[in-house]
Structures are given as structure tokens and as C-alpha cells.
């Protein structure tokens, strides 16, 4: 009986385990204790964990009730083996949801992305590294896209009425509150949220009849992300308005090569959208009108060699 009570106490204070698909939810174990100013957790795992979770007393304990506990309003789910963990939900600490179902960056094929989209993915890896975070997530990708000089994402979001600086500031604040990795790591891995976003971007590519995943597909896929989708809604940016902004930037052109953004940049740099300027009241229809009226009047009176300029 004492053994069972001890196992129950351990389960409440450390992890929750379950057998045959059952699971428990318990507080996250952090060691050593950290100050309130620290925004990251230190996770630990030991080689003795397998024997801990194999304890029959513990298995009987955890199968008899469903523990649900919150630490900083973040729900932590542990399966029967401690090597895998998953954070669910967002609280005041804005903790990101992580899963060990992460993918190595080498498993992403750059040939299916446009140059600027792939540059964003590479930039996301760098952003995670600079932030001392091993798991590359959607917020790192958004940061990388917004930091691209003359990037397509910035132009599209500006066209949609968003302030890129404010969005980037919110993303930076969110990233700063995510768990950090101390010491050597095995290299960056793609988090489950980013992996899902890339899959959704592929779906948008297919729906739009494009051949490569481009920046606009990534921006559309952010709508399905839990945190960034919430930011879109806070900024009152719905999918319809975003699609209209995308169309305004590149028209009806399909993405048929890996550098379509260069074509959009050429149009923006060397051309003027007169329709958009007129819509915004930037064109003055009065300029030269009197001269034209005078020329037409002289022409109607029978004078010769009148040039309409």
C-alpha cells in the first residue's frame, strides 16, 4: 500500500504515464528551480526513467484516474515513456505546443519551394538558433519572412493593411518566451506545428494551380496555425482579404518557376499600378486638361496642324 502511495505521489509531482494508449496529465518537472524572470523551462530525462514508468504500482495508479493539472496555464501531456512529451495549449506564458513528432530539416525538399520561400525556411532555422531554440516553429518562419529585405511577405501584408513592424515585434516577443536549449544539441528539427503549416501551404499551392510552394502559400497557411492564426484574427485579417492582397501584388500570374517573386519585384520597381493609384486618389485628372480643351476647340474651328499632346 505504501508503495502505491509513493508511486501516486511521484506521478503527481513528476510525469503521468499510461499503458495501452491511456494517458495522464501532470505538472511539468523542472530542475533546478528558476526565477520568475526566466521564461524557459529546463527539461531533464534520465536513464532510470524507463524503469520508473515500468513500475507496476505506478501503472496501476495512473490507470485508475485521469490527472489533469496546469503549470502556468500550460497543460502537459506525458505518454508512458518519458522520452516523449507534448505541451498543449497557451497560457499567459504563451508556451508553444511541442511534440517529439519533429522532422529533421534535411527531410524538406528545397526543390518544391520558390527561392524566397526556401530562403524563409532557412532563415527560420537561423532565427531558432539565435534564440537558442532547437525546435524550428511557425513563429520563426514568420520572423524570417518579415525580415527579408523587400520581401514578398512584407508587401502582401502591407497591401492587406498590416503594420509589418508591429507584427514582427509581436512575433519576437512570442519567440522570447519559448523554451531555450542550453549546451550542445543534435541540430535543428522542424516542429510539428511548422510541419503542419508546410503541408497546408502545399494544399494552397495545389488549389491555386501553382507548381511551387511560394511565400503567398505560406502566408495563407499561417491562418491554420494556432498562435499566428490567432494574431491574424486579432488584426482582423481574414483569408479573403489576404487572398485579395496577394492578387493585388502579383495579379493572376501562376507560380511556374522558382523565382516568381523577381517578376513581381520588376513590376513594382519599374511600373505603376494606375488603377490602384486612382483608387487611392493619387492621380490628378486635372493636369493638362485646359491645354487639351484649347487644342480641341481650335481643331473644331478648322485650324490646321493642331497637335494633341
KEKOL-577955 format. One record per atom (N, C-alpha, C): z, y, x; residue in one letter. Coordinates in steps of 0.1 Angstrom, whole numbers, plus 5000, padded with zeros to 4 digits. Example, Ala and Ser with C-alpha at 12.3 -4.5 7.8 and 13.67 -1.06 7.14 Angstrom:
BEGIN
507849435132A;507849555123A;507849675132A;507149785128S;507149895137S;507950005129S;
# end
This chain:
BEGIN
500049885008X;500050005000X;500050135009X;500850125019X;500950235029X;499550265035X;498950145038X;497550155045X;496650225035X;496650195023X;495750255013X;496050405012X;497350445012X;497650585010X;497250665023X;497350595034X;496850665047X;495350685046X;494650585042X;493250595041X;492850705031X;493550705020X;493250815010X;493450945016X;494550965023X;494851095029X;493751135039X;493351035047X;492251065056X;490951105050X;490651035039X;489451075032X;489451215026X;490651255021X;490751385015X;490651495026X;491151465038X;491151565048X;489951565057X;489251455057X;488051455066X;486751435058X;486251315058X;484951285051X;485151205038X;484151195031X;484151105020X;483050995022X;483350875019X;482350775021X;482150685008X;481150615008X;480850534996X;480050415000X;480150304992X;479450184995X;478350164984X;477250114988X;476150074978X;475750194970X;475450304977X;474950424970X;475950514965X;477250474964X;478350564959X;478550674969X;479050784965X;479350894975X;480550964970X;481151034980X;482251124977X;482051264983X;482751354978X;482551494983X;483951544987X;483951585000X;485251625005X;485151745014X;486251805019X;486151915028X;485451885041X;484851985047X;484251975060X;485351975071X;485151885080X;486151875091X;485651965103X;486452065107X;486052145118X;487152145128X;486752135141X;487752135152X;487052195164X;487752285171X;489052335168X;489052445157X;490252495153X;490252595142X;489552715147X;488852795138X;488152915142X;488753025135X;488553145140X;488953265133X;488153305122X;488653395113X;487853425101X;486553495105X;486553555116X;485353635120X;484153545124X;484453415127X;483453325131X;482753275119X;481353275120X;480653235108X;480053095109X;480253025120X;479652895122X;480752795123X;480352675120X;481252555120X;480952475133X;481952405137X;481852315148X;481952175143X;480952095143X;480951965138X;481351865149X;482051765146X;482351665156X;482151525150X;481651435158X;481551295154X;481951205166X;482551095164X;483051015175X;482550875173X;482550795184X;482050655183X;482950575174X;484150615172X;485050535163X;484850555149X;483950645145X;483750675131X;483250555123X;482350475129X;481850355122X;482950265118X;483950245126X;485050155123X;485950225112X;486050355113X;486850435103X;486250415089X;484850425088X;484250415075X;484150265070X;484250175080X;484150035076X;485549985071X;486550065071X;487850025067X;487849985052X;488249855049X;488249805035X;489149895027X;490249935032X;491150015024X;490550145020X;489850205030X;489150335027X;488050315016X;487350205018X;486250175008X;486750154994X;487950084993X;488550064980X;488950204975X;489450284983X;490050414979X;488850504973X;487850514981X;486750604977X;485950554966X;485950424963X;485150374952X;485950394939X;487150434940X;487950444928X;487950584922X;487550684930X;487550814924X;486450894930X;486051004923X;484951084928X;485551224932X;485751234945X;486351354950X;485251474950X;485751584946X;484851704947X;485751824952X;485351874963X;486151974969X;485252084975X;485652204976X;484852304982X;485552374993X;484852405004X;485352475015X;484452605016X;485052715014X;484352845014X;483152835004X;483452774993X;482552754982X;481252674986X;481352604996X;480252515001X;480652374999X;479852304991X;480152164988X;479552074999X;480251985004X;479851905015X;479851755010X;478651695012X;478551555007X;478351465020X;479151365021X;479051275032X;478751135027X;477751065032X;477450925028X;478350835036X;478150705035X;479050615041X;479150615056X;478250685062X;478250695077X;478350835081X;479150865090X;479451005094X;478351065101X;477450995107X;476351045115X;475451135106X;475451115093X;474651205084X;475551285076X;475151415074X;475851495065X;474851595058X;475351645047X;474451735039X;475251835032X;474951965035X;475652075028X;474852115016X;475552125005X;474852164993X;475452294987X;474552384983X;475052504976X;475252624986X;475452734980X;475652854987X;476852934982X;477752974990X;478853054985X;478853184992X;479953254992X;480053384999X;479653385013X;479853265020X;479453255034X;477953235036X;477253215025X;475853195025X;475453075034X;476152965033X;475852855042X;474552785037X;473752755047X;472452695044X;472552545041X;471752485032X;471752345030X;471052275041X;471752175047X;471152105058X;471051955054X;470151885060X;470051745058X;469651675071X;470051555074X;469551485085X;468151435083X;467551455072X;466251415069X;465251515076X;465651555088X;464851665095X;463751595103X;462751675106X;461551625112X;461351705126X;460951635136X;460651695148X;459451785147X;459451895154X;458351995154X;457051925158X;457151825166X;455951755171X;455151685160X;455851665148X;455251595137X;454451685128X;454351815131X;453551905124X;452151925131X;451151915124X;449751915130X;449252065129X;449152125141X;448652265141X;447252285136X;446452185136X;445052195131X;444952215116X;445952195109X;445852215094X;446352365090X;446652445100X;447152585098X;446152685104X;446152805098X;445452905104X;446252955117X;445553035125X;446253075137X;447453155135X;447353245125X;448553335122X;449653255116X;449353155107X;450353075101X;451052985112X;450252935121X;450852845131X;451752935141X;451253055143X;452053145151X;453353175145X;453353185132X;454653205124X;455553085126X;455052965126X;455852845127X;456452835141X;455652865151X;456152865165X;457152975166X;456953095160X;457953205160X;459253165154X;459153085143X;460353035136X;461252945146X;460552865154X;461252785163X;461952875174X;461252975178X;461853075188X;463053145181X;462853185168X;463953255162X;465253175160X;465053045158X;466152955157X;466852935170X;466052925181X;466552905194X;467353035198X;466853145196X;467553275199X;468853285192X;468853235179X;470053235171X;471053125174X;470653035184X;471452925188X;471652825176X;470552805169X;470452715158X;469452605160X;469852485160X;468852375163X;467952345151X;468452365139X;467552325128X;466752455124X;465452435124X;464552545121X;464352545105X;464652655099X;464552665084X;463652775079X;463552785066X;462652875060X;462953025063X;464253055065X;464653185069X;464053225083X;464053125092X;463453155105X;461953185104X;461253105095X;459853135093X;459553265087X;460353305077X;460153445071X;460353545082X;461453535090X;461653625100X;460453635110X;459953525114X;458853525123X;457553595117X;457353565104X;456153625098X;456353775096X;457553825093X;457753965092X;457754035105X;457953965116X;457954035129X;456554025136X;455653965130X;454253965135X;453654105135X;453254155146X;452654285146X;451354295138X;451254385128X;450054395119X;449854255112X;450954185110X;450854055104X;450354065089X;449753955085X;449253945071X;450453945061X;451553885065X;452653875055X;453254015052X;453254105063X;453754235061X;452854315051X;451554295053X;450554375045X;450654325031X;450754195029X;450854145015X;452054185008X;453254175015X;454454215008X;454554365006X;453954445015X;453854595013X;452954615000X;451854544999X;450954564987X;451754524975X;452654434976X;453454384964X;454554484961X;454754584970X;455754684967X;457154664974X;457154574983X;458454544990X;458554625003X;459754655007X;460054715020X;460354605030X;459454595039X;459554485049X;460754495058X;461154615061X;462354635069X;463654585062X;463754615049X;464854575041X;464954415040X;463754365038X;463654215037X;464054155050X;463554205061X;463854145074X;465354165077X;465954275073X;467354295075X;468254185067X;467854155055X;468554055047X;468353925053X;467153895058X;466953765065X;467753745077X;467853855085X;468653855098X;470153825095X;470653895084X;472053875081X;472353735076X;471353675069X;471553535064X;471553445076X;470653465086X;470553375097X;471853385105X;472353505107X;473553525115X;474753445109X;474753405097X;475853345090X;475653185090X;474653135096X;474352995096X;475052925108X;475352795107X;475952725118X;475252735131X;475952745142X;475352755155X;475652635163X;474752595172X;474952485181X;475352525195X;476452475200X;476952515213X;476552405223X;476152435235X;475852335245X;474452285244X;474152185251X;472752125252X;472452055239X;471252065234X;470751995222X;469551915225X;469151835216X;467951745218X;466651815215X;466751945212X;465552025209X;465452055194X;464552155190X;464552195177X;463952085167X;464452095155X;463952005145X;463752085132X;462752035124X;462452105112X;463352065101X;464052165095X;465052135084X;464352085072X;465052025063X;464451965051X;463852075042X;464552195042X;464052305033X;462752355038X;462552365051X;461252415057X;460252305055X;460552185056X;459652075054X;459052075040X;459952095030X;459552105016X;458652225014X;459052345020X;458252465019X;456752445024X;456652375036X;455352345041X;454552255032X;455252165026X;454552075016X;454052155004X;454852244999X;454452334988X;453352424992X;453352475005X;452252555009X;450952485009X;450952355013X;449752275012X;449252254998X;450152254988X;449752244974X;449052374970X;449652484974X;448952614971X;447552624978X;447452574990X;446152574996X;445152494988X;445552384983X;444652294975X;444352364962X;445252424956X;445052494943X;444052614945X;444152674956X;443252794959X;441952754965X;441752624967X;440452574972X;440252614987X;441252634995X;441152665009X;441152545018X;440752565030X;440652445039X;441852445049X;442552555050X;443652555060X;444852625053X;446052585057X;447252655052X;447352785059X;447352895051X;447353025057X;448753095053X;448853215058X;450153295056X;450353315041X;449353345033X;449553365019X;450053245012X;449653125017X;450152995011X;451652985014X;452053025026X;453453025030X;454353115021X;453753235019X;454453335011X;454653294997X;453653224991X;453753174978X;454753054977X;454852974988X;455752864988X;457252914989X;457453034994X;458853084995X;459453094981X;458653104971X;459153114957X;460052984954X;459652874960X;460352744956X;461552724965X;461752804976X;462852794984X;464152844977X;465252774979X;466452814971X;466952954974X;467052984987X;467553124991X;466553224990X;465353204996X;464353304997X;463753324983X;463653224975X;463253234961X;464153334953X;465453314956X;466453404950X;466253544955X;465853564967X;465653704972X;464453764965X;463353684963X;462153734956X;462553784942X;463453704936X;463853734922X;464653864922X;465553884932X;466354004933X;465454124935X;464354104942X;463454214945X;462354224933X;462554144923X;461654154911X;460154124915X;460054024925X;458753984929X;458453844923X;457553844913X;457253714907X;455953664913X;455653534910X;454453474916X;453153544912X;453053594900X;451853654895X;451653784904X;452653864905X;452453994913X;452153964928X;452753854933X;452453814947X;450953774948X;450453694939X;449053654939X;448153774938X;448553874930X;447653994929X;447654064942X;448754074949X;448854144962X;447954064972X;448053934971X;447253854981X;445753884978X;445353884965X;443953904962X;443554044966X;444454144965X;444154284969X;443854294984X;444554204992X;444354215006X;443154145011X;442854025006X;441653955011X;440553925000X;440753984988X;439753964978X;439553814974X;438353774972X;438053644967X;437653544978X;437853594991X;437453505002X;438253385003X;437653275006X;438353145008X;438653135023X;439753055025X;440153035039X;439352905044X;438252935051X;437452825056X;437452805071X;438252885078X;438352865093X;439852905096X;440152895109X;441552915113X;441853055117X;440853145115X;441153285118X;440653375107X;441053345094X;440553435083X;441253575084X;442453575089X;443253705089X;442453805098X;441753765108X;440953855116X;439953935108X;439353865098X;438353925089X;439054035080X;440253995075X;440954095067X;441354215075X;441754195088X;442154305096X;440954395099X;439754335100X;438554415103X;438254505091X;438354455079X;438154535067X;439154645066X;440354615068X;441454715067X;441254825078X;440854785090X;440754875101X;439554965100X;438354905096X;437154985096X;436555025082X;437254985072X;436755015059X;437855075050X;437455145039X;438355205030X;438155145016X;439155105010X;439055054996X;439055174987X;437855214983X;437755334974X;438355314961X;438255194956X;438855164942X;440355174943X;440955124953X;442455134955X;442855284957X;442055354965X;442355494967X;442255574954X;441255544946X;441155614933X;442255584924X;442655454924X;443755414916X;445055484919X;445255514932X;446455584937X;446255734937X;445155784932X;444955924931X;444655994945X;444155914954X;443955974968X;442556024970X;441656014960X;440356064961X;440256194953X;439556294959X;439456424952X;437956434947X;437756414934X;436456414928X;435756554928X;436556664931X;436056794930X;435256844942X;435556774954X;434956814966X;433356804965X;432656924968X;431256924968X;430656934954X;431456944944X;430856944930X;430057064928X;430557184932X;429857314929X;428457314936X;428457264948X;427157264955X;426157174948X;426557064943X;425656974936X;425157034923X;426157104916X;425757174904X;424657274906X;424857354917X;423957454920X;422557404924X;422557294932X;421257224936X;420557174924X;421257114915X;420657054903X;420057164894X;420857274893X;420357394885X;419057454890X;419057464904X;417757524910X;416657424908X;416857294909X;415857194907X;415257204893X;416157214883X;415757224869X;414957354866X;415157454874X;414457584872X;413057574878X;412757464885X;411457454890X;411257484905X;412357524912X;412257554926X;412057424934X;411257434944X;410857314952X;411757304964X;411557184970X;412257154983X;413757164982X;414357124971X;415757124969X;416356994973X;417256994982X;417856874988X;419256854982X;419456734976X;420756704970X;421556634981X;422656694985X;423456634996X;424756584990X;
# end
